[in-house]
């Protein structure tokens, strides 16, 4: 960190630093784009992965917390950029450096009203274009008379705006076309089984060839991050199960880890093992549902029944201990809610025994099928460089050759004590994304086999205060959820409710790359590609 700090201070003497888990750099906005370019392109730094942008209202100022990782050196850094102008706040965009910043910055604009200079598309991302105000600001007026519930159709936007910086430093607002007048635009979604949730693609086509996709989100937004600001920390936990409900255990694990880190709580070993086993059962369950629904998207309906057969076995295991089959509410601050069911070890051993045979059946029925291969081989190519730029993590990123598994890059729980392989493939096409999940099931079974006879005795939860208060400060935590790196950012002012709680979703990035990898493909390819990216829309619409 010292070398990074020395290099930055030499080039940017205005920068100030705060030591922590991730070195924090404070930089004036006027120097931010230059610093970002240096962080990414300097060979000794190489911060090529933009992990998160967290919009913030610190009352006296508005701004963003940026989290960056070097995939080359596995080092991490955070940057704070702010403005005191609340009337028309502006920061410089970094969307020309990292493609994922395109959606991240639109999200911040939507909720905080911060305009990003030189961003190509300054529209709201989730809320209606006629929404009044910015909901995550501390002074937001939620009076229904100011912002009534609208039941009429939202006006379709055929243009967007960009705020371009001139050589003299002034900023000019320009209108930009989304689609050309001669473009033929069709809607795919929001109600469509192959969009895997209420998601809408405005798609410009030439015959059956895709020219451009304009993604529309926000159909099921529930305001989870805003609601969390008025709840105690234990009350915020149940939201995590309802984001990507197929990563419920991992998401909740992440929020618990972030709170425990802030409080300095040591989780008992038994709870750590239980958490990891539940995470891996969740991962297998999620990948099995992916296999079944993806094959059904391609017309292979039979495969759904094969995959659901084994998934039902896992849901029965989870139900016996957690009392639920979908929103489990099992992890808690300090450990887990209750001890394992008496049949847990026996049932997990049964799963370990049946899964290899089941995977062999899936390959026989589907993977080698000539029609499946024609639909998947070479379709939806995503390079390693683009996967990193778009922040495509999880099996989809690893299928493009990017070793991005958080269990390996930033181990948590007991993952650093386990013997398992990170599944990294090279082709980056739809078939590679499918096979990555098949192979990850094998590795999850391998993890369960190592732990099933080694669950330690002892407490399943640490003793924690009845009233949970976090010290003043901010924390960021990631875990490897079923679809990629899931992150939690907490900022506390010392009270028993979070000043800001941000969930960093892997699925938003998966949906955000669709336009890039479908251009030039066929409409049928869109269904294939969307299926192999495997986004879950409630994880996006938070």
Steps between C-alpha positions, in 0.01 A plus 500: 500500500789736575621485138148569370465793739839642405422470129162672535629785720785565255256539208209646696624708797138605572414142605461406865492148640330296769642161591260209539406162356502672159724808474267802458607785272321837527533693175337821365266434210712714264779241536283189525495392134878542474551293816258232376685478168830464686364235735376294208775546242819525707671159469611508866142561621269341240167552681305359207186382686248758624330309780241755612388861494307594813300823480507694828324793667719618787255791560768765458602346167398248235737257336616147434715229652684305230640151562770373263694172474808401302441157347874484426625557855181423700531837678215733592446873537206733565452861395271771639384782272244762607340834423335756731263619226161351586305701241675358194765253620748385237789252499714379212399171340736203475274307259765541227743300717274225640191393305320399820507864614235573237226335707658573839504875432145499365389330821669772710340771284159336541513491880722798589469736203876516442569581135806330353688723257578328166274202576332404169151432642380700802154346540342349804567127520229363732243771565254655256634789299232726653596411860540801728815518710774254594387241759833417670576860589452579867273796416277306260131594523296179493165680530257328257359839404844595369561162337165329449472137394462508123293235328534639149756367253846651515590703193753319282828687471643508151791721607731547794733777617870530558690775681816565301794688645643772273873589476440808717351288780136592441239227458250482213184291510435314173214280383597165350286250308454157654378351173511653154156592350534224238576229761243223545462456877321210670436433868623175652344488844420617758265202523697227327606162644851519352580840658517319838302770675323823420763642268454690173733516203419765240669331207592653167503230234581457134287200411593253773843657562545708815646848445465648850326433833380770738444340840206608720509414871290604796181302453516333843706748701426471874719767658696258718801730546278795604295284737819372665593852614205495742552147636729344756782284363332166587185621321692562177607135473175367357530719189802303378299180447268691271764644265636210298281243674714227343800637693306561821748327733808668350344848489398487865842356589656809339296752698570312824874495423500876436323576829720253692812658353385844611421376853805276536288190566674160480265238358524147652667233284184289488305794359773568240482140373120501495496827306738366234303177462176695464664729243611204290161327523351831382750517212417147379128573531537821297710338227249216472219748446717674240552170316129422498369843402772568245439171324128578501576842341667308218206262469645202691214482750591151624818630664296712742364184663846342529649810669200555727530143628837568668407857594203364693743289705694813594189702584389221731836519682472879535137482609574257782752739660370843394127431485478653152574412139576842355540791743687323775582777752767269642821700542496750784749742651752278680418169331179320402147503641477137605704181502494246219220249464575151633484358144730763347817289478315195366312706241810685380687170461212373289524811278877454462437145386230575240639819339781343287253261338252785446762722330588212269131472407476874426797474265352198326158659453602856408865610488605278211178552305580630149214755509615633839858532377390686187302743715785558751845449345650835400185691598523808723879527513631704792874563528686503831575872461134582438386281789724704732396836349130417532549347848362162389595273790391152607481204260439735205825688565701186571373346175688786328829415669475744793592339835266715709367261768480700826546174693855494355586870449371625840425186708241527775358251748709183472547497122877548532513163685321306227627309198300593191576624149389829352325411174654723230427435132630690199250507213264761647197378303160372608623141519788601729259682732280190512793265567643731767191446714503125442861486617433731795239254626777237512720734704217587741440127553874467568479771768199336664682163502794657687277653767214257555697288750695796642226723640651609834312493827431821688279807476322581178478871585718748690359713777414842358352813662121526503525840331737493204693822449785542255783742569535802277660406169443305179556137398481296180466122476466257210409133469475265204125468443350261246525756218815684598650746744232634733605802705371691803602855589406641842563852622418572864486819704518300822128429542292183492383558142720528190560844354539321165462135407584407141462159340735456204327260265680263259184471290488867396835455326383177337197677354715802412727300267211360292507783244874456449503126435176471303574763232516331163336186635149369440192546719522128580858562618371762746295230674804269512738770623261638761445147630872429536562833677233385748412837655217515755310827468408561868875508566517797260186687609585566862 
